[in-house]
Amino acid sequence: MIPHNAHAARQALKMNGVFVRLAPEDFQNLLNRNEGLAVVTASVTFLGTTFTYLTAYKGLVFYCKSKQQLSVSSRHETILAQSVSLPVM
């Protein structure tokens, strides 16, 4: 059996599409300019808490990592994930 983290990493490598990393303020601006987006969020606590946010917009997947929690409007659907695996680039 493959350990969960190794399996998640392998699945992340199979992902297709373009992943665009944004600064937290740019990601927040993307959310503010749109409505009805599905926003996936997860947090990891290791030497402080890091929040990861992802959303798809016009065929691209935008994501950011932030030490501060972002404000996600109720105009969007928020999906709280246990963890998020991104392809290594």
C-alpha positions as CSV (number, residue, x, y, z in Angstrom):
1,M,0.0,0.0,0.0
2,I,1.3,3.5,-0.9
3,P,1.5,6.0,2.0
4,H,-1.1,8.7,1.7
5,N,1.4,11.5,1.1
6,A,3.3,9.6,-1.6
7,H,0.0,8.7,-3.2
8,A,-1.1,12.4,-3.1
9,A,2.2,13.5,-4.6
10,R,1.9,10.9,-7.4
11,Q,-1.7,12.1,-8.1
12,A,-0.5,15.7,-8.2
13,L,2.0,14.8,-10.9
14,K,-0.8,13.4,-13.0
15,M,-2.8,16.7,-12.9
16,N,-3.3,18.4,-16.2
17,G,-3.7,22.1,-16.8
18,V,-1.8,25.3,-16.0
19,F,-1.2,26.2,-12.4
20,V,-0.6,29.9,-11.8
21,R,0.8,31.1,-8.5
22,L,-0.3,34.5,-7.3
23,A,0.6,36.7,-4.5
24,P,-2.1,36.6,-1.8
25,E,-3.2,40.1,-2.6
26,D,-3.6,39.3,-6.3
27,F,-5.6,36.1,-5.4
28,Q,-7.8,38.2,-3.1
29,N,-8.4,40.6,-6.0
30,L,-9.3,37.7,-8.3
31,L,-11.9,36.6,-5.8
32,N,-13.2,40.2,-5.3
33,R,-13.7,40.7,-9.1
34,N,-15.7,37.5,-9.6
35,E,-18.5,35.6,-8.0
36,G,-19.6,32.0,-7.9
37,L,-16.1,30.5,-7.9
38,A,-15.3,27.3,-6.0
39,V,-12.4,28.1,-3.7
40,V,-10.5,25.2,-2.1
41,T,-8.6,26.0,1.1
42,A,-6.4,24.1,3.4
43,S,-4.0,25.0,6.2
44,V,-0.8,23.4,7.4
45,T,0.7,24.1,10.8
46,F,4.5,23.7,10.7
47,L,6.6,26.5,12.2
48,G,3.5,28.6,11.9
49,T,0.3,28.2,9.9
50,T,0.3,28.5,6.1
51,F,-3.0,28.7,4.2
52,T,-3.3,27.4,0.6
53,Y,-6.1,28.6,-1.7
54,L,-7.0,27.4,-5.1
55,T,-9.6,28.3,-7.7
56,A,-10.2,27.7,-11.4
57,Y,-10.9,30.7,-13.6
58,K,-11.1,30.7,-17.4
59,G,-9.4,27.3,-17.7
60,L,-6.5,28.0,-15.4
61,V,-6.0,27.0,-11.8
62,F,-4.9,29.9,-9.7
63,Y,-3.4,29.4,-6.2
64,C,-1.6,31.2,-3.5
65,K,0.0,30.4,-0.1
66,S,-0.3,32.9,2.7
67,K,0.6,33.2,6.4
68,Q,-2.6,35.2,6.8
69,Q,-6.1,33.8,6.3
70,L,-7.8,35.4,3.3
71,S,-11.4,36.7,3.3
72,V,-13.5,34.5,1.0
73,S,-16.9,36.1,0.3
74,S,-20.1,34.1,0.7
75,R,-20.6,34.8,-3.1
76,H,-18.1,31.9,-3.5
77,E,-18.4,28.2,-2.6
78,T,-15.7,27.4,-0.1
79,I,-14.4,23.9,0.1
80,L,-12.3,23.1,3.2
81,A,-9.7,20.4,2.3
82,Q,-7.6,18.4,4.7
83,S,-4.6,18.9,2.5
84,V,-3.7,20.2,-1.0
85,S,-1.1,18.6,-3.3
86,L,0.3,20.8,-6.1
87,P,2.6,19.6,-8.9
88,V,6.3,20.3,-8.2
89,M,7.5,22.9,-10.6
